[in-house]
Amino acid sequence: MKNLKYYHDLKYPFILEQDEDGSCFIQYPDLPGCMTCGATIEETLAMGEDAIKSWIESALRDGDNVPEPNCL
């Protein structure tokens, strides 16, 4: 059975956008609604990992499908 660790170990592609003030926004197209933002690129990437984990945990808990990553 595929669990949180299985999905979290996969590498989901992301889109990272940086504003003029240095803040960033990240989203994961394969995980609908999975997105976050941060003050720096480093912070945003770390928060993105937390967002993926939370998204997958919620989907597994609710019995929803967790898609595997597609290549961009």
mmJSON file of the N, C-alpha and C atoms, coordinates in Angstrom:
{"data_MODEL":{"atom_site":{
"group_PDB":["ATOM","ATOM","ATOM","ATOM","ATOM","ATOM","ATOM","ATOM","ATOM","ATOM","ATOM","ATOM","ATOM","ATOM","ATOM","ATOM","ATOM","ATOM","ATOM","ATOM","ATOM","ATOM","ATOM","ATOM","ATOM","ATOM","ATOM","ATOM","ATOM","ATOM","ATOM","ATOM","ATOM","ATOM","ATOM","ATOM","ATOM","ATOM","ATOM","ATOM","ATOM","ATOM","ATOM","ATOM","ATOM","ATOM","ATOM","ATOM","ATOM","ATOM","ATOM","ATOM","ATOM","ATOM","ATOM","ATOM","ATOM","ATOM","ATOM","ATOM","ATOM","ATOM","ATOM","ATOM","ATOM","ATOM","ATOM","ATOM","ATOM","ATOM","ATOM","ATOM","ATOM","ATOM","ATOM","ATOM","ATOM","ATOM","ATOM","ATOM","ATOM","ATOM","ATOM","ATOM","ATOM","ATOM","ATOM","ATOM","ATOM","ATOM","ATOM","ATOM","ATOM","ATOM","ATOM","ATOM","ATOM","ATOM","ATOM","ATOM","ATOM","ATOM","ATOM","ATOM","ATOM","ATOM","ATOM","ATOM","ATOM","ATOM","ATOM","ATOM","ATOM","ATOM","ATOM","ATOM","ATOM","ATOM","ATOM","ATOM","ATOM","ATOM","ATOM","ATOM","ATOM","ATOM","ATOM","ATOM","ATOM","ATOM","ATOM","ATOM","ATOM","ATOM","ATOM","ATOM","ATOM","ATOM","ATOM","ATOM","ATOM","ATOM","ATOM","ATOM","ATOM","ATOM","ATOM","ATOM","ATOM","ATOM","ATOM","ATOM","ATOM","ATOM","ATOM","ATOM","ATOM","ATOM","ATOM","ATOM","ATOM","ATOM","ATOM","ATOM","ATOM","ATOM","ATOM","ATOM","ATOM","ATOM","ATOM","ATOM","ATOM","ATOM","ATOM","ATOM","ATOM","ATOM","ATOM","ATOM","ATOM","ATOM","ATOM","ATOM","ATOM","ATOM","ATOM","ATOM","ATOM","ATOM","ATOM","ATOM","ATOM","ATOM","ATOM","ATOM","ATOM","ATOM","ATOM","ATOM","ATOM","ATOM","ATOM","ATOM","ATOM","ATOM","ATOM","ATOM","ATOM","ATOM","ATOM","ATOM","ATOM","ATOM","ATOM","ATOM"],
"id":[1,2,3,4,5,6,7,8,9,10,11,12,13,14,15,16,17,18,19,20,21,22,23,24,25,26,27,28,29,30,31,32,33,34,35,36,37,38,39,40,41,42,43,44,45,46,47,48,49,50,51,52,53,54,55,56,57,58,59,60,61,62,63,64,65,66,67,68,69,70,71,72,73,74,75,76,77,78,79,80,81,82,83,84,85,86,87,88,89,90,91,92,93,94,95,96,97,98,99,100,101,102,103,104,105,106,107,108,109,110,111,112,113,114,115,116,117,118,119,120,121,122,123,124,125,126,127,128,129,130,131,132,133,134,135,136,137,138,139,140,141,142,143,144,145,146,147,148,149,150,151,152,153,154,155,156,157,158,159,160,161,162,163,164,165,166,167,168,169,170,171,172,173,174,175,176,177,178,179,180,181,182,183,184,185,186,187,188,189,190,191,192,193,194,195,196,197,198,199,200,201,202,203,204,205,206,207,208,209,210,211,212,213,214,215,216],
"type_symbol":["N","C","C","N","C","C","N","C","C","N","C","C","N","C","C","N","C","C","N","C","C","N","C","C","N","C","C","N","C","C","N","C","C","N","C","C","N","C","C","N","C","C","N","C","C","N","C","C","N","C","C","N","C","C","N","C","C","N","C","C","N","C","C","N","C","C","N","C","C","N","C","C","N","C","C","N","C","C","N","C","C","N","C","C","N","C","C","N","C","C","N","C","C","N","C","C","N","C","C","N","C","C","N","C","C","N","C","C","N","C","C","N","C","C","N","C","C","N","C","C","N","C","C","N","C","C","N","C","C","N","C","C","N","C","C","N","C","C","N","C","C","N","C","C","N","C","C","N","C","C","N","C","C","N","C","C","N","C","C","N","C","C","N","C","C","N","C","C","N","C","C","N","C","C","N","C","C","N","C","C","N","C","C","N","C","C","N","C","C","N","C","C","N","C","C","N","C","C","N","C","C","N","C","C","N","C","C","N","C","C","N","C","C","N","C","C"],
"label_atom_id":["N","CA","C","N","CA","C","N","CA","C","N","CA","C","N","CA","C","N","CA","C","N","CA","C","N","CA","C","N","CA","C","N","CA","C","N","CA","C","N","CA","C","N","CA","C","N","CA","C","N","CA","C","N","CA","C","N","CA","C","N","CA","C","N","CA","C","N","CA","C","N","CA","C","N","CA","C","N","CA","C","N","CA","C","N","CA","C","N","CA","C","N","CA","C","N","CA","C","N","CA","C","N","CA","C","N","CA","C","N","CA","C","N","CA","C","N","CA","C","N","CA","C","N","CA","C","N","CA","C","N","CA","C","N","CA","C","N","CA","C","N","CA","C","N","CA","C","N","CA","C","N","CA","C","N","CA","C","N","CA","C","N","CA","C","N","CA","C","N","CA","C","N","CA","C","N","CA","C","N","CA","C","N","CA","C","N","CA","C","N","CA","C","N","CA","C","N","CA","C","N","CA","C","N","CA","C","N","CA","C","N","CA","C","N","CA","C","N","CA","C","N","CA","C","N","CA","C","N","CA","C","N","CA","C","N","CA","C","N","CA","C","N","CA","C","N","CA","C","N","CA","C"],
"label_alt_id":[null,null,null,null,null,null,null,null,null,null,null,null,null,null,null,null,null,null,null,null,null,null,null,null,null,null,null,null,null,null,null,null,null,null,null,null,null,null,null,null,null,null,null,null,null,null,null,null,null,null,null,null,null,null,null,null,null,null,null,null,null,null,null,null,null,null,null,null,null,null,null,null,null,null,null,null,null,null,null,null,null,null,null,null,null,null,null,null,null,null,null,null,null,null,null,null,null,null,null,null,null,null,null,null,null,null,null,null,null,null,null,null,null,null,null,null,null,null,null,null,null,null,null,null,null,null,null,null,null,null,null,null,null,null,null,null,null,null,null,null,null,null,null,null,null,null,null,null,null,null,null,null,null,null,null,null,null,null,null,null,null,null,null,null,null,null,null,null,null,null,null,null,null,null,null,null,null,null,null,null,null,null,null,null,null,null,null,null,null,null,null,null,null,null,null,null,null,null,null,null,null,null,null,null,null,null,null,null,null,null,null,null,null,null,null,null],
"label_comp_id":["MET","MET","MET","LYS","LYS","LYS","ASN","ASN","ASN","LEU","LEU","LEU","LYS","LYS","LYS","TYR","TYR","TYR","TYR","TYR","TYR","HIS","HIS","HIS","ASP","ASP","ASP","LEU","LEU","LEU","LYS","LYS","LYS","TYR","TYR","TYR","PRO","PRO","PRO","PHE","PHE","PHE","ILE","ILE","ILE","LEU","LEU","LEU","GLU","GLU","GLU","GLN","GLN","GLN","ASP","ASP","ASP","GLU","GLU","GLU","ASP","ASP","ASP","GLY","GLY","GLY","SER","SER","SER","CYS","CYS","CYS","PHE","PHE","PHE","ILE","ILE","ILE","GLN","GLN","GLN","TYR","TYR","TYR","PRO","PRO","PRO","ASP","ASP","ASP","LEU","LEU","LEU","PRO","PRO","PRO","GLY","GLY","GLY","CYS","CYS","CYS","MET","MET","MET","THR","THR","THR","CYS","CYS","CYS","GLY","GLY","GLY","ALA","ALA","ALA","THR","THR","THR","ILE","ILE","ILE","GLU","GLU","GLU","GLU","GLU","GLU","THR","THR","THR","LEU","LEU","LEU","ALA","ALA","ALA","MET","MET","MET","GLY","GLY","GLY","GLU","GLU","GLU","ASP","ASP","ASP","ALA","ALA","ALA","ILE","ILE","ILE","LYS","LYS","LYS","SER","SER","SER","TRP","TRP","TRP","ILE","ILE","ILE","GLU","GLU","GLU","SER","SER","SER","ALA","ALA","ALA","LEU","LEU","LEU","ARG","ARG","ARG","ASP","ASP","ASP","GLY","GLY","GLY","ASP","ASP","ASP","ASN","ASN","ASN","VAL","VAL","VAL","PRO","PRO","PRO","GLU","GLU","GLU","PRO","PRO","PRO","ASN","ASN","ASN","CYS","CYS","CYS","LEU","LEU","LEU"],
"label_asym_id":["A","A","A","A","A","A","A","A","A","A","A","A","A","A","A","A","A","A","A","A","A","A","A","A","A","A","A","A","A","A","A","A","A","A","A","A","A","A","A","A","A","A","A","A","A","A","A","A","A","A","A","A","A","A","A","A","A","A","A","A","A","A","A","A","A","A","A","A","A","A","A","A","A","A","A","A","A","A","A","A","A","A","A","A","A","A","A","A","A","A","A","A","A","A","A","A","A","A","A","A","A","A","A","A","A","A","A","A","A","A","A","A","A","A","A","A","A","A","A","A","A","A","A","A","A","A","A","A","A","A","A","A","A","A","A","A","A","A","A","A","A","A","A","A","A","A","A","A","A","A","A","A","A","A","A","A","A","A","A","A","A","A","A","A","A","A","A","A","A","A","A","A","A","A","A","A","A","A","A","A","A","A","A","A","A","A","A","A","A","A","A","A","A","A","A","A","A","A","A","A","A","A","A","A","A","A","A","A","A","A","A","A","A","A","A","A"],
"label_entity_id":["1","1","1","1","1","1","1","1","1","1","1","1","1","1","1","1","1","1","1","1","1","1","1","1","1","1","1","1","1","1","1","1","1","1","1","1","1","1","1","1","1","1","1","1","1","1","1","1","1","1","1","1","1","1","1","1","1","1","1","1","1","1","1","1","1","1","1","1","1","1","1","1","1","1","1","1","1","1","1","1","1","1","1","1","1","1","1","1","1","1","1","1","1","1","1","1","1","1","1","1","1","1","1","1","1","1","1","1","1","1","1","1","1","1","1","1","1","1","1","1","1","1","1","1","1","1","1","1","1","1","1","1","1","1","1","1","1","1","1","1","1","1","1","1","1","1","1","1","1","1","1","1","1","1","1","1","1","1","1","1","1","1","1","1","1","1","1","1","1","1","1","1","1","1","1","1","1","1","1","1","1","1","1","1","1","1","1","1","1","1","1","1","1","1","1","1","1","1","1","1","1","1","1","1","1","1","1","1","1","1","1","1","1","1","1","1"],
"label_seq_id":[1,1,1,2,2,2,3,3,3,4,4,4,5,5,5,6,6,6,7,7,7,8,8,8,9,9,9,10,10,10,11,11,11,12,12,12,13,13,13,14,14,14,15,15,15,16,16,16,17,17,17,18,18,18,19,19,19,20,20,20,21,21,21,22,22,22,23,23,23,24,24,24,25,25,25,26,26,26,27,27,27,28,28,28,29,29,29,30,30,30,31,31,31,32,32,32,33,33,33,34,34,34,35,35,35,36,36,36,37,37,37,38,38,38,39,39,39,40,40,40,41,41,41,42,42,42,43,43,43,44,44,44,45,45,45,46,46,46,47,47,47,48,48,48,49,49,49,50,50,50,51,51,51,52,52,52,53,53,53,54,54,54,55,55,55,56,56,56,57,57,57,58,58,58,59,59,59,60,60,60,61,61,61,62,62,62,63,63,63,64,64,64,65,65,65,66,66,66,67,67,67,68,68,68,69,69,69,70,70,70,71,71,71,72,72,72],
"pdbx_PDB_ins_code":[null,null,null,null,null,null,null,null,null,null,null,null,null,null,null,null,null,null,null,null,null,null,null,null,null,null,null,null,null,null,null,null,null,null,null,null,null,null,null,null,null,null,null,null,null,null,null,null,null,null,null,null,null,null,null,null,null,null,null,null,null,null,null,null,null,null,null,null,null,null,null,null,null,null,null,null,null,null,null,null,null,null,null,null,null,null,null,null,null,null,null,null,null,null,null,null,null,null,null,null,null,null,null,null,null,null,null,null,null,null,null,null,null,null,null,null,null,null,null,null,null,null,null,null,null,null,null,null,null,null,null,null,null,null,null,null,null,null,null,null,null,null,null,null,null,null,null,null,null,null,null,null,null,null,null,null,null,null,null,null,null,null,null,null,null,null,null,null,null,null,null,null,null,null,null,null,null,null,null,null,null,null,null,null,null,null,null,null,null,null,null,null,null,null,null,null,null,null,null,null,null,null,null,null,null,null,null,null,null,null,null,null,null,null,null,null],
"Cartn_x":[0.834,0.0,0.877,0.537,1.308,0.91,1.932,1.684,2.319,2.252,2.789,4.258,5.055,6.487,6.703,5.948,6.089,5.887,4.774,4.471,5.417,5.782,6.647,8.05,8.467,9.791,9.833,8.663,8.616,8.979,9.456,9.841,8.754,7.924,6.865,7.405,7.131,7.567,6.815,7.456,6.831,7.089,6.287,6.462,6.773,7.891,8.33,8.382,7.707,7.707,8.246,9.116,9.684,9.239,8.755,8.349,9.563,9.359,10.449,11.005,10.168,10.627,11.362,11.511,12.224,11.331,10.075,9.16,8.82,8.42,8.194,6.877,6.395,5.185,5.538,5.101,5.364,4.058,3.9,2.733,3.162,2.39,2.67,1.511,1.669,0.574,-0.059,0.721,0.181,-0.688,-0.616,-1.385,-2.296,-3.489,-4.378,-4.574,-4.305,-4.467,-3.281,-2.232,-1.043,-0.119,-0.037,0.764,1.088,2.098,2.457,3.352,3.712,4.6,5.543,6.595,7.58,8.338,9.144,9.886,11.104,11.65,12.834,12.627,13.511,13.444,13.631,14.624,14.921,13.735,13.15,11.991,10.815,10.606,9.485,9.648,10.848,11.087,10.834,11.278,11.037,9.543,8.865,7.425,6.691,7.244,6.662,6.694,7.785,7.87,6.79,6.569,5.509,4.135,3.951,2.664,2.381,3.401,3.233,2.839,3.557,3.265,1.829,1.425,0.055,-0.983,-0.723,-1.665,-1.844,-0.742,-0.799,-1.453,-1.095,-1.716,-3.232,-3.689,-5.128,-5.802,-5.181,-5.764,-5.854,-4.798,-4.8,-5.848,-5.928,-6.897,-8.335,-8.578,-9.923,-10.242,-9.261,-9.474,-9.444,-8.861,-8.771,-7.556,-7.608,-6.504,-5.311,-4.132,-2.903,-2.178,-2.142,-1.475,0.029,0.634,2.089,2.552,3.788,4.249,4.347,4.024,4.231,5.441,6.093,7.194,6.634,7.232,6.793,7.444],
"Cartn_y":[-1.187,0.0,1.249,2.206,3.442,4.35,4.795,5.604,6.988,7.767,9.123,9.132,8.248,8.224,7.954,7.013,6.71,7.979,8.657,9.85,11.0,11.17,12.288,12.124,10.89,10.646,10.906,11.025,11.335,12.798,13.127,14.5,15.137,15.961,16.642,17.914,18.109,19.35,20.535,21.688,22.88,24.083,25.101,26.393,27.384,28.074,29.037,30.406,31.365,32.734,33.651,34.576,35.514,36.928,37.665,39.054,39.971,41.214,42.194,42.382,42.188,42.364,41.141,40.096,38.892,37.787,38.103,37.057,36.122,34.902,33.887,33.16,32.575,31.76,30.454,29.328,28.03,27.256,26.551,25.688,24.386,23.344,22.0,21.58,21.687,21.423,20.038,19.04,17.679,17.493,18.433,18.361,19.593,19.506,20.673,21.401,22.69,23.517,23.512,22.769,22.71,23.856,24.845,26.042,26.717,27.555,28.335,29.486,30.329,31.445,31.671,32.419,32.714,33.984,34.428,35.679,35.536,34.313,34.066,32.761,32.522,31.265,30.081,30.161,29.065,28.768,29.821,29.648,29.063,29.526,29.053,27.581,27.162,25.756,24.876,25.334,24.575,24.51,25.622,25.637,24.79,24.72,23.87,22.405,21.97,20.586,20.314,21.273,21.123,21.092,21.91,21.946,20.608,20.022,18.714,17.669,17.641,16.663,16.818,18.039,18.284,17.891,18.212,17.889,16.374,15.653,14.194,13.572,14.046,13.53,13.692,14.863,15.126,14.211,14.062,13.217,11.767,11.264,9.881,9.69,10.651,10.569,10.551,11.353,11.473,10.404,9.551,8.504,9.012,10.198,10.778,10.228,10.329,9.907,10.844,10.288,11.067,10.771,11.757,11.519,11.44,10.624,10.596,11.728,12.187,13.334,13.062,14.078,14.085,14.956,14.715,15.58,16.812,17.959,19.192,19.311],
"Cartn_z":[0.0,0.0,0.0,-0.81,-0.9,0.271,1.016,2.196,2.053,3.131,3.116,2.711,3.288,2.957,1.475,0.915,-0.516,-1.339,-1.122,-1.925,-1.612,-0.348,0.018,-0.565,-0.779,-1.366,-2.878,-3.496,-4.93,-5.139,-6.296,-6.607,-7.473,-6.859,-7.592,-8.229,-9.514,-10.16,-9.567,-9.604,-9.045,-9.94,-9.695,-10.357,-9.244,-9.357,-8.354,-9.008,-8.393,-8.9,-7.805,-8.203,-7.237,-7.583,-6.57,-6.743,-6.645,-7.021,-6.979,-5.574,-4.546,-3.166,-2.619,-3.444,-3.046,-2.534,-2.203,-1.736,-2.887,-2.547,-3.568,-3.351,-4.41,-4.421,-5.114,-4.547,-5.155,-5.255,-6.363,-6.534,-7.194,-6.91,-7.409,-8.31,-9.629,-10.561,-10.434,-10.026,-9.908,-8.664,-7.734,-6.493,-6.443,-6.981,-7.096,-5.762,-5.791,-4.605,-3.668,-3.991,-3.143,-3.532,-2.632,-2.899,-1.574,-1.602,-0.425,-0.865,0.083,-0.231,0.942,0.679,1.709,1.388,2.335,2.189,1.276,1.187,0.36,-0.419,-1.367,-2.119,-1.174,-0.313,0.606,1.517,2.076,2.958,2.193,0.983,0.178,-0.183,-0.524,-0.834,0.391,1.56,2.791,3.1,2.945,3.189,2.159,0.952,-0.082,0.315,0.939,1.418,2.458,3.347,4.348,3.685,2.656,1.948,1.268,0.632,-0.015,1.026,2.139,3.186,3.69,3.968,4.451,3.422,2.151,1.073,0.989,0.992,0.867,2.1,3.294,4.519,4.473,4.058,3.981,2.967,1.807,0.763,1.23,1.845,2.323,3.425,4.332,5.425,4.897,3.854,3.296,2.259,1.942,0.95,-0.481,-0.681,-2.026,-2.769,-4.077,-4.929,-4.758,-4.657,-4.64,-5.95,-6.84,-8.123,-7.967,-8.81,-8.849,-9.764,-9.587,-10.361,-11.855,-12.616,-14.059,-14.346,-15.424,-15.846,-16.511,-16.262,-16.927,-18.285],
"occupancy":[1.0,1.0,1.0,1.0,1.0,1.0,1.0,1.0,1.0,1.0,1.0,1.0,1.0,1.0,1.0,1.0,1.0,1.0,1.0,1.0,1.0,1.0,1.0,1.0,1.0,1.0,1.0,1.0,1.0,1.0,1.0,1.0,1.0,1.0,1.0,1.0,1.0,1.0,1.0,1.0,1.0,1.0,1.0,1.0,1.0,1.0,1.0,1.0,1.0,1.0,1.0,1.0,1.0,1.0,1.0,1.0,1.0,1.0,1.0,1.0,1.0,1.0,1.0,1.0,1.0,1.0,1.0,1.0,1.0,1.0,1.0,1.0,1.0,1.0,1.0,1.0,1.0,1.0,1.0,1.0,1.0,1.0,1.0,1.0,1.0,1.0,1.0,1.0,1.0,1.0,1.0,1.0,1.0,1.0,1.0,1.0,1.0,1.0,1.0,1.0,1.0,1.0,1.0,1.0,1.0,1.0,1.0,1.0,1.0,1.0,1.0,1.0,1.0,1.0,1.0,1.0,1.0,1.0,1.0,1.0,1.0,1.0,1.0,1.0,1.0,1.0,1.0,1.0,1.0,1.0,1.0,1.0,1.0,1.0,1.0,1.0,1.0,1.0,1.0,1.0,1.0,1.0,1.0,1.0,1.0,1.0,1.0,1.0,1.0,1.0,1.0,1.0,1.0,1.0,1.0,1.0,1.0,1.0,1.0,1.0,1.0,1.0,1.0,1.0,1.0,1.0,1.0,1.0,1.0,1.0,1.0,1.0,1.0,1.0,1.0,1.0,1.0,1.0,1.0,1.0,1.0,1.0,1.0,1.0,1.0,1.0,1.0,1.0,1.0,1.0,1.0,1.0,1.0,1.0,1.0,1.0,1.0,1.0,1.0,1.0,1.0,1.0,1.0,1.0,1.0,1.0,1.0,1.0,1.0,1.0,1.0,1.0,1.0,1.0,1.0,1.0],
"B_iso_or_equiv":[0.0,0.0,0.0,0.0,0.0,0.0,0.0,0.0,0.0,0.0,0.0,0.0,0.0,0.0,0.0,0.0,0.0,0.0,0.0,0.0,0.0,0.0,0.0,0.0,0.0,0.0,0.0,0.0,0.0,0.0,0.0,0.0,0.0,0.0,0.0,0.0,0.0,0.0,0.0,0.0,0.0,0.0,0.0,0.0,0.0,0.0,0.0,0.0,0.0,0.0,0.0,0.0,0.0,0.0,0.0,0.0,0.0,0.0,0.0,0.0,0.0,0.0,0.0,0.0,0.0,0.0,0.0,0.0,0.0,0.0,0.0,0.0,0.0,0.0,0.0,0.0,0.0,0.0,0.0,0.0,0.0,0.0,0.0,0.0,0.0,0.0,0.0,0.0,0.0,0.0,0.0,0.0,0.0,0.0,0.0,0.0,0.0,0.0,0.0,0.0,0.0,0.0,0.0,0.0,0.0,0.0,0.0,0.0,0.0,0.0,0.0,0.0,0.0,0.0,0.0,0.0,0.0,0.0,0.0,0.0,0.0,0.0,0.0,0.0,0.0,0.0,0.0,0.0,0.0,0.0,0.0,0.0,0.0,0.0,0.0,0.0,0.0,0.0,0.0,0.0,0.0,0.0,0.0,0.0,0.0,0.0,0.0,0.0,0.0,0.0,0.0,0.0,0.0,0.0,0.0,0.0,0.0,0.0,0.0,0.0,0.0,0.0,0.0,0.0,0.0,0.0,0.0,0.0,0.0,0.0,0.0,0.0,0.0,0.0,0.0,0.0,0.0,0.0,0.0,0.0,0.0,0.0,0.0,0.0,0.0,0.0,0.0,0.0,0.0,0.0,0.0,0.0,0.0,0.0,0.0,0.0,0.0,0.0,0.0,0.0,0.0,0.0,0.0,0.0,0.0,0.0,0.0,0.0,0.0,0.0,0.0,0.0,0.0,0.0,0.0,0.0],
"pdbx_formal_charge":[null,null,null,null,null,null,null,null,null,null,null,null,null,null,null,null,null,null,null,null,null,null,null,null,null,null,null,null,null,null,null,null,null,null,null,null,null,null,null,null,null,null,null,null,null,null,null,null,null,null,null,null,null,null,null,null,null,null,null,null,null,null,null,null,null,null,null,null,null,null,null,null,null,null,null,null,null,null,null,null,null,null,null,null,null,null,null,null,null,null,null,null,null,null,null,null,null,null,null,null,null,null,null,null,null,null,null,null,null,null,null,null,null,null,null,null,null,null,null,null,null,null,null,null,null,null,null,null,null,null,null,null,null,null,null,null,null,null,null,null,null,null,null,null,null,null,null,null,null,null,null,null,null,null,null,null,null,null,null,null,null,null,null,null,null,null,null,null,null,null,null,null,null,null,null,null,null,null,null,null,null,null,null,null,null,null,null,null,null,null,null,null,null,null,null,null,null,null,null,null,null,null,null,null,null,null,null,null,null,null,null,null,null,null,null,null],
"auth_seq_id":[1,1,1,2,2,2,3,3,3,4,4,4,5,5,5,6,6,6,7,7,7,8,8,8,9,9,9,10,10,10,11,11,11,12,12,12,13,13,13,14,14,14,15,15,15,16,16,16,17,17,17,18,18,18,19,19,19,20,20,20,21,21,21,22,22,22,23,23,23,24,24,24,25,25,25,26,26,26,27,27,27,28,28,28,29,29,29,30,30,30,31,31,31,32,32,32,33,33,33,34,34,34,35,35,35,36,36,36,37,37,37,38,38,38,39,39,39,40,40,40,41,41,41,42,42,42,43,43,43,44,44,44,45,45,45,46,46,46,47,47,47,48,48,48,49,49,49,50,50,50,51,51,51,52,52,52,53,53,53,54,54,54,55,55,55,56,56,56,57,57,57,58,58,58,59,59,59,60,60,60,61,61,61,62,62,62,63,63,63,64,64,64,65,65,65,66,66,66,67,67,67,68,68,68,69,69,69,70,70,70,71,71,71,72,72,72],
"auth_comp_id":["MET","MET","MET","LYS","LYS","LYS","ASN","ASN","ASN","LEU","LEU","LEU","LYS","LYS","LYS","TYR","TYR","TYR","TYR","TYR","TYR","HIS","HIS","HIS","ASP","ASP","ASP","LEU","LEU","LEU","LYS","LYS","LYS","TYR","TYR","TYR","PRO","PRO","PRO","PHE","PHE","PHE","ILE","ILE","ILE","LEU","LEU","LEU","GLU","GLU","GLU","GLN","GLN","GLN","ASP","ASP","ASP","GLU","GLU","GLU","ASP","ASP","ASP","GLY","GLY","GLY","SER","SER","SER","CYS","CYS","CYS","PHE","PHE","PHE","ILE","ILE","ILE","GLN","GLN","GLN","TYR","TYR","TYR","PRO","PRO","PRO","ASP","ASP","ASP","LEU","LEU","LEU","PRO","PRO","PRO","GLY","GLY","GLY","CYS","CYS","CYS","MET","MET","MET","THR","THR","THR","CYS","CYS","CYS","GLY","GLY","GLY","ALA","ALA","ALA","THR","THR","THR","ILE","ILE","ILE","GLU","GLU","GLU","GLU","GLU","GLU","THR","THR","THR","LEU","LEU","LEU","ALA","ALA","ALA","MET","MET","MET","GLY","GLY","GLY","GLU","GLU","GLU","ASP","ASP","ASP","ALA","ALA","ALA","ILE","ILE","ILE","LYS","LYS","LYS","SER","SER","SER","TRP","TRP","TRP","ILE","ILE","ILE","GLU","GLU","GLU","SER","SER","SER","ALA","ALA","ALA","LEU","LEU","LEU","ARG","ARG","ARG","ASP","ASP","ASP","GLY","GLY","GLY","ASP","ASP","ASP","ASN","ASN","ASN","VAL","VAL","VAL","PRO","PRO","PRO","GLU","GLU","GLU","PRO","PRO","PRO","ASN","ASN","ASN","CYS","CYS","CYS","LEU","LEU","LEU"],
"auth_asym_id":["A","A","A","A","A","A","A","A","A","A","A","A","A","A","A","A","A","A","A","A","A","A","A","A","A","A","A","A","A","A","A","A","A","A","A","A","A","A","A","A","A","A","A","A","A","A","A","A","A","A","A","A","A","A","A","A","A","A","A","A","A","A","A","A","A","A","A","A","A","A","A","A","A","A","A","A","A","A","A","A","A","A","A","A","A","A","A","A","A","A","A","A","A","A","A","A","A","A","A","A","A","A","A","A","A","A","A","A","A","A","A","A","A","A","A","A","A","A","A","A","A","A","A","A","A","A","A","A","A","A","A","A","A","A","A","A","A","A","A","A","A","A","A","A","A","A","A","A","A","A","A","A","A","A","A","A","A","A","A","A","A","A","A","A","A","A","A","A","A","A","A","A","A","A","A","A","A","A","A","A","A","A","A","A","A","A","A","A","A","A","A","A","A","A","A","A","A","A","A","A","A","A","A","A","A","A","A","A","A","A","A","A","A","A","A","A"],
"auth_atom_id":["N","CA","C","N","CA","C","N","CA","C","N","CA","C","N","CA","C","N","CA","C","N","CA","C","N","CA","C","N","CA","C","N","CA","C","N","CA","C","N","CA","C","N","CA","C","N","CA","C","N","CA","C","N","CA","C","N","CA","C","N","CA","C","N","CA","C","N","CA","C","N","CA","C","N","CA","C","N","CA","C","N","CA","C","N","CA","C","N","CA","C","N","CA","C","N","CA","C","N","CA","C","N","CA","C","N","CA","C","N","CA","C","N","CA","C","N","CA","C","N","CA","C","N","CA","C","N","CA","C","N","CA","C","N","CA","C","N","CA","C","N","CA","C","N","CA","C","N","CA","C","N","CA","C","N","CA","C","N","CA","C","N","CA","C","N","CA","C","N","CA","C","N","CA","C","N","CA","C","N","CA","C","N","CA","C","N","CA","C","N","CA","C","N","CA","C","N","CA","C","N","CA","C","N","CA","C","N","CA","C","N","CA","C","N","CA","C","N","CA","C","N","CA","C","N","CA","C","N","CA","C","N","CA","C","N","CA","C","N","CA","C","N","CA","C","N","CA","C","N","CA","C"],
"pdbx_PDB_model_num":[1,1,1,1,1,1,1,1,1,1,1,1,1,1,1,1,1,1,1,1,1,1,1,1,1,1,1,1,1,1,1,1,1,1,1,1,1,1,1,1,1,1,1,1,1,1,1,1,1,1,1,1,1,1,1,1,1,1,1,1,1,1,1,1,1,1,1,1,1,1,1,1,1,1,1,1,1,1,1,1,1,1,1,1,1,1,1,1,1,1,1,1,1,1,1,1,1,1,1,1,1,1,1,1,1,1,1,1,1,1,1,1,1,1,1,1,1,1,1,1,1,1,1,1,1,1,1,1,1,1,1,1,1,1,1,1,1,1,1,1,1,1,1,1,1,1,1,1,1,1,1,1,1,1,1,1,1,1,1,1,1,1,1,1,1,1,1,1,1,1,1,1,1,1,1,1,1,1,1,1,1,1,1,1,1,1,1,1,1,1,1,1,1,1,1,1,1,1,1,1,1,1,1,1,1,1,1,1,1,1,1,1,1,1,1,1]
}}}
